[in-house]
């Protein structure tokens, strides 16, 4: 489903990604862990080309972008539609209701019929447990509810892959569970997901594979039961000892 080959990203003289190679099977949940500044978020942002890689090749379901040269903007736009992104901060439109936020992408970007987009948005808000909040504005919603609207909004574009960038890090502890439940439900339905998170319990329970990144490289990748009980690399072991 996803193939990353030789992915590099520099900001000025700072090399943040140093040759990432990664394959993700369709329907798998891959959780990326690692210390702050290890390149986790940058890799996600390169995957949907919110950041343009310095070089490398990215493929999603046979659609390929090669950053060894200039990539046309229209190619990037169509490639980006393959992914749905959920951010740390919810990035909802404050002047639109929950329903309006979820409808926006399909209507504006995909030119969907408004009635069809509305029905789909209502179904997605029900899916994330917010069928009674369709007419609420972001300011009237808790952080967990806003993040669930954000997930519904990403799903409305019918992506092939869902990317989550620390989706619970801005939430109060008592609200984390409601967002993780929605993510687990998506995983159980077979959605291909790449999740950057500090929620080790989610990584243990929902991931097919855990990747430990540090200093712009993939240090170790394995099944969660191996990463968390018998990591092969010393750097992985030290990181897990610090946070567990």
N, C-alpha and C positions, 0 to 999 in steps of 0.2 A: 504493500500500500504506500509506504513512504521509504524513499532512499535518499540519503545524504552522503555525498562523496567529497572529501577534501574541502570542507567548509572552513573558510577563514574570514574573520572580521576584524578590521582595524579601525580605531577612532584616533586619527592623527598618528602619533608614534606608538600608541597603546594597542597591542595585539590582544584582543579579548577572546577570540576563538582561534585555535591553533591546529586546524586540520581535523575537524570532526567527521567521522564516518559512522553512519547509523542506518540500520534497516528496521522497519516496524511492520509487522504482519497485520493484515486486515483484521479488525475486531479486537486487537490487543490494546491493553491499557499499559502505557509506559510511564512510570513516575521518575522524575529527575530530582535528585537531592544533591546537596552540596553547600559549602559555605557561601556567604554573600560575596559577590565579585567573582564567582567562578565561571560565569558566562552562561548560566542557565536561561535567564530571561532573554539575553541577546540571541541565543540559539532559537528560541521560540519565535522571536520577532523576525529573524531571518527566514524562518519557515513560511511565514505568510507575507514576507517582503515588506513589513513595516520598517525593517532595516535592510538595506541592500548589502548583501555579502561582498567582501572584497574579492573573493574568488570561491569557486566550488560549483557543484551541480546538485540541484534539488529536484526530486521527482515525487509527484503524488498521483497515484493511480494512472501511471503512464504519461502524465503531463509533466514535461521537463523544462526547467530553466537552467541555462548554463551561464554562469557569471564570469567566464573567462573573457567575455566581450560585453558590449552594450546590449541590454535586453529591452526590447520595445515596450512602451508603457501599456499598450493594449494586451500584451502577453502577461504582464504582471497583474493587470486588473482581472483577467479571466482566471489566472492561477490562484489569486487571492480568494476567489469565490469558493474554492475547494475546501477552505478552512473556516471554522468558526472560532473566534477568539473571545475568551473571557478574561478580563483584566482584574488586577488587585482592586483598583477603584472602579466603581460600577459604570462610570461614563454614560449614564442615562441622560436623555434629554429632559431637563427639569420642567419644561413647559408642556410635555406630553404625558398622557396617562400611561399606565403599564401597558394597556392595549395598544396605544399609539406608538410606544417605543418598540413593541414587537412587530407591529405592522410596517414600520418605516422602511426597513431594508427591502422586503419583497416588493413594496409599492414603488419606491424611488429607484432602486437599483435594478430590479428584475421586471419592472413594469407589470406586476401582477394586478389583476382585477381587485378593487378594494373589498368587495364582498367576500371574495375567495380568501384574500389576505386576512380579513377580520375573523373569518371562521377558523382559519389555521392558527391565528394568534390566540384566539380563545381556547382552542384545544391545547396549545402549548402551555398557556398559563395554568390550565387545569392540570396538565402533566407535572408541572413543578409545584403544584399545591396552592395556586394563587387564583383559583376561579372566582373567589369573592373579592378580589382586589383589582379587577380589570379597569375600573374607573378611578383608581387612586393615582395620585401624582407621586413621584419619587420622594418628595419631602414628607409625605404621609406614610411612608413605608420604613420598616426597620432595615438595617444594613443587610441582614440575611435575606429579607424579601427583595430588596433591590438587586442583590446578586443573583437571586433566582430569576428575576425579570431579565437580567443580563444573559443568563443561560438560555432562557426561552428566546430572546432576541437573536442570539447566535444560531440556535437551532432553526429559526424561521427561514434562514437562507439555505437550508437543506445541505449543509456541508458534508463532505466525505470524512473529514477529520475535525475533532474538537481539540483546541489548544487552551489550556488553563494556566494562567500565570499567577501563582500563589493566590487562588481565588478566595481563601478564607483569612488572609493575613490582616485585613483591615476590620475584621469582625470581632465583636465581643465574644468571649469563649462560649457563652450559652447559645449563640446563634450559629456556631460553626457546624454543628451536627445537621441542621436542616439543609445546608448547602451540600455537605458531603453525601447526604442521603440521595439527593437528586443525581449527583455524579455517580454514585454506586448503581442507581437504577439505570443510568445511561450505559454504564459498563456492562451490566447484566443483559442489556438489550443488544449488545454487540457493536456499540459505537467505538470506532478507533479513536483513542484519546492519548494525548501527551500532556502530562500534568507536572508542572513545577510546584512543589509544595514542601512545607515544613511539617505537614501532618503525617507523622510516621505510621500512625495507626491506619490511616487510609492506604498508605503505601503497602503495608503488610496485608491488608484485607482485600484490596481491589486490584492491585497491580499484577500483571502477568510478568513484568520485568521491571527491575529498579536499576537506574543508572546513577552512579556517583560521579559528579564532575568536580574538578578543582583546577584552578589556574588555566582555564580555557581548553582543557582536554577531558576526554572520557577516561577516568581512572579505572573504573570497574563497572561491569554490567552483569546481572544474573537474576535468577528468580528471587523473590523477596525473602523466602525462607533461608536462602543461602547468604544473601547480603546481610541480613539482620542477625543471623546466628553464627555464621562462619565466613566472614569476608576474607578474600584472599590477599587484599592489598593493605599495607600498614596505614596508608592515608585514610582509607575508608574506615578502618577500625578506630582510629583516633577521632575522626569526625563523629561517629556513632557514639563513642564513649562520652563525648562532650555533651551531646544533646539528649541522651537517654537516661 
